[in-house]
Amino acid sequence: MGNCVSLQIQAPCEEVLNHLGSCFCSKIKYIQNLKRNLVALETAMEDLKAVRSDLLRKVHAAEEGGGLQRLHQIKVWLERVKTIESKFNGLYSTRDVELERLCFSGAGPKNLRLSYLYGKRVLKMLNTVEDLISKGFFDEVASPAARAVGEERPLTPTVVGQETVLEKAWNHLMDDETKIMGLYGMGGVGKTTLLTQINNKLVDLCDTHDGVEIVIWVVVSGDIQIHKIQHRIGNKIGYKGVEWKKKKENQKALEIFNFLSKKRFVLLLDDIWRKVDLTEIGIPNPTSQNGCKIVFTTRSLGVCTSMGVHEPMEVQCLTTTDAWDLFKKKVGQNTLERHPDIPKIARKVAGACRGLPLALNVIGETMSCKKTTQEWYHAVDVLKTYAADFSDVKEKILPILKYSYDNLEGDNVKSCFLYCSLFPEDALIDKERIIDFWICEGFIDGYESKERAVNQGYEILGTLVCASLLQEGGKYDNKSYVRMHDVVREMALWIASDLEKHKGSYIVRAGVGLNEVPKVQNWQLVTRMSLVNNKIKEIHESHKCPKLTTLLLQNNRCLVSISGEFFRSMPRLVVLDLSWNVNLKVLPEQISELVSLRYLDLSESNIVSLPVGLQKLKRLMHLNLESMLCLEGFSGISNLSSLKTLKLLNFIMWPTMSLLEELERLEHLEVLTVEITSSSVLKQLLCSHRLVRCLQKLSIKYIEEESVRVLTLPSIQDLREVFIGGCGIREIMIERNTMLISPCLPHLSKVLIAGCNGLKDLTWLLFAPNLTHLSVWNSSQLEEIISLENAATVDTVPFRKLEYLHLWDLPELVSIYWSPLPFPYLNLINVQNDCQKLRKLPLDSQSCIAGEELVIEYGDEEWKEKVEWGDEATRLRFLPSCKLVLYDV
C-alpha cells in the first residue's frame, strides 16, 4: 500500500487531568450551591442592615446629644454598605429568573454559563457582606467636632454669568500660595454677590475634615472704624457682653489675635475704600502653614496694591450673552412675548445697560410691566439720550439708573427717593422714621390725617422697593427697615444736585469720620445736609442758610456743644435730628428761632434741661424725647400747639398728673408713646379718651400689687406695642364694649411681659388678632398663656399672625393653648431657662405651612427630651427643627 502516516496521540499527564477536574468542580459548585448561597446572602444582608441600624443609633446619639462629629471611618463604612445594598437589590431582582433557569440548565451550555456567572456573583457578594458585618463593630463612633463658625448668606435668585469668575476666584483662593485675595471692580458689578458665593462655599467646607473652622463676614464701607470691625469679629467668635464692649481697641486686638491664631479662618471684608490695618484689628498674618485666608472687595485697584495683593482679580461686567440672559429673567417671558418686536427692542435696552448687573436688574424690573412697543421704543430713546459713549462710572451708569427714577410717577415719590440718600452707605433706614421726615418736609400731606399719611408713606416705600431703588432691610426684621444700594445712592445724590449743576444743594458727608462741620462753598444754596455718624466735637459757625430744610446731626458721639449762633439763620429748617449724641448736654435757647421747625429728635441724648425757647416752636409736629436719662425738667409742652407726635418712652421724667393734663390740651396730638410708673397716672391716662386714642406704645413699670390688682385696658385702636414689667398686677382684662364689632386691640403687634409675678394667664391676648411678637419673661406664677376657662366666652382663634414667641424663666407655665393651632407665619419659638413644666406645644403636623421651617430654640436638653408631641407625625415634623441655643443672661 502507499505511504501510511501514523498519527500518535500522547496521553496527558495525570497532573493536568487533576487540575482540569478541580477547576470544573469549583465552577460546578457555583451552580450547585446557588440556592443555598442566595438564602445565606439574604440572611447576611438582614444582619448587615441590623448592624447599620445599631451603629446609626449610636452615631445620632453622639451627634445630637454630645455635639460630636462622626468618625471618618464610620462615613466610609456606611458608604460601602450603601453601595453593596444597591448592588444586592440589582442582583436580587433577577433571583426568580435565575432559579428558573437553573431548573432547565440541561437545555444547553448557554444556560449553564449564565447560571455559573450568576452563582459566582452571589458568592462574591456574600463574602463582601460578611466582611462588612465583621468590620461593623466600632469601639468609638464619634469625636469632638472642630468649632465651625460661619453663616450662609442669602443670594438673589437670578445670579447669571458669574460661573467662570467664581471658579477662577475659588481656585485662586484654594491655592496654598494665596494668602490674601482682592476682588475689585466698579460699583454694582457683582463683587458682593461673588463674595457671597465664596462665603457659602466656605461655610459648606466647615463641615468637612479639611475645611476652615471659622468664616467671618464684615461689611466695612466708608469710614473704617476699628472698634466696629472688632465688634463684628468678636460677635462671630463668641466675645460679647458688657465686659467685651468696655475693653480698649488694643485689648480687643490681642484677644482676637490669640483666638484666631489657633484657628484656620477666612476673613471676608466687603466694600473697603482704603487700606485696612489688619494688625490693629488683631488679625493674624495668613500663611501657608496656618492655612488662613483673607478676601476683600473694593472699587479701587490702588486699595488692592496697598493691601499687598499684587495679582488682584477684576470683576467685570457681564458679556452680551450673559447680560441678555439676566435681563430676560428680570423682564419675564410673559412681557417679552406680548409683541413679536419687543424681544428685538429689549436687546437694545439690555445693551444700553453695558453689562452692569445692577443696571440690568433695575431696568429689567422697571420694564417688566411695559407691554407695548411704544413704551419699549421710548425706553430706548431715553437711554440713548443719556448713556451713549460714556467714559466713566458717572457717565455710563448713573443715566441708566436715572431712567428708573424718571419712571417713578409723581414728584413727591421722586423727592422721597432722593431724600433716602441722606442716610449713610449700607445704613438700615427705619420706615416710620423716614416717613415722618417726608411728612414734615411736605412730600406727604400729613395735616388732615396721620394714619392716611403713614399709609401713603408705606405705599411710596413699596413703590421704591418694587422699582429696585430700595431694598428690604434687616436680617431679622425686613418689615421695619429698607436700605439703599450704594451705587443707587450715588445716582440719587447726583440727581439731587441737579445733575451736578448745583453740587452744593445736597451736602451729604455721612459716616466719613469728620471732626468738624465741612467747608461749604455757598451755604445759601444748601437745601439738605447730612452729617450723620461722624466725630464732630463742636459746632460754632454761623451761616446764612435760607434754603436749608433738613439737618441730620445724629450719632456724633463726640459732640459736646452747639452754639446758639448756628441756629440763627435757618428760617426754613423743618427737620432737625440730634439723636444719639450722648455727650450733648445743653441745647441753646436760640433753637426758638427755628420758626419753621416741624420735626425735632433729641432721643438718646444726655441733655439736662430743655430750653424755654422750645415752647415757641408753634409749628413743631413731631417731638421725640425717648431715653433722655439726664433730663431734669420738663414743662410747657401744651404750648406746642401743632404737636401731632410725642414720644416719651424710657423717659426719666416719668409722666405726672399735671403732665397728662397738659397733653390733653394738645388738640392735634395723634401719636403718643409713654411710660407709666404710677397707678394714679395710669388710671388717669386710661380714663382719658383723648389720650387713649393717641396711644401707640405703652410701657407700664414698677406698679405694686396694692395699687393695681386688676389692670383693665380699654379698647385702644392704634396701640402697637405694650411692655409691662416689674408689676404686681394679678390680672389683665379688656374692657369690652358690646357696641364694638372690631377687635379691641386691632393694631397691637408686640407684647413684652417681664417680672410680673402675680399673673396667672394672658388670656387678654385673644383681643389682639394681629400680634406678631410675644415675649414673656421671669413671671414666676404664670401657668397659661391662654386659659381655657377664661377664654370660654371669646370665640376666636389666637396667634394667627404670630411670628416670634419667646418664653423665659416661667417655672409654673404648663400650657400655651390647650389644642393645636394654625401658625401660618410663625418663625421661632424660643424656650429658655426654667420652663420645665411646659411639656406640650400647641402644634400638630399641619400647624405650619408646608415647606416653611419653624425653628424651636431651647436652652435645656432635658426640656427637649420631655416634650410630649401630639402624635408621631408632629414629632417627625418639628423635632428636626429643635435647636439648642444658650444665651448669656
Beta strands, then each sheet from edge to edge (+ up, - down):
strand 1: 68-70
strand 2: 142-144
strand 3: 180-184
strand 4: 214-219
strand 5: 265-272
strand 6: 293-298
strand 7: 313-314
strand 8: 429-430
strand 9: 471-472
strand 10: 481-483
strand 11: 506-508
strand 12: 528-530
strand 13: 538-539
strand 14: 550-552
strand 15: 561-562
strand 16: 575-577
strand 17: 599-601
strand 18: 622-624
strand 19: 645-648
strand 20: 671-676
strand 21: 695-701
strand 22: 710-713
strand 23: 721-725
strand 24: 731-734
strand 25: 750-754
strand 26: 773-777
strand 27: 804-808
strand 28: 828-832
strand 29: 855-858
strand 30: 882-884
sheet 1: 1+ 2-
sheet 2: 4+ 5+ 6+ 3+ 7+
sheet 3: 8+ 10- 9+
sheet 4: 11+ 12+ 14+ 16+ 17+ 18+ 19+ 20+ 21+ 23+ 25+ 26+ 27+ 28+ 29+ 30+
sheet 5: 13+ 15+
sheet 6: 22+ 24+
end
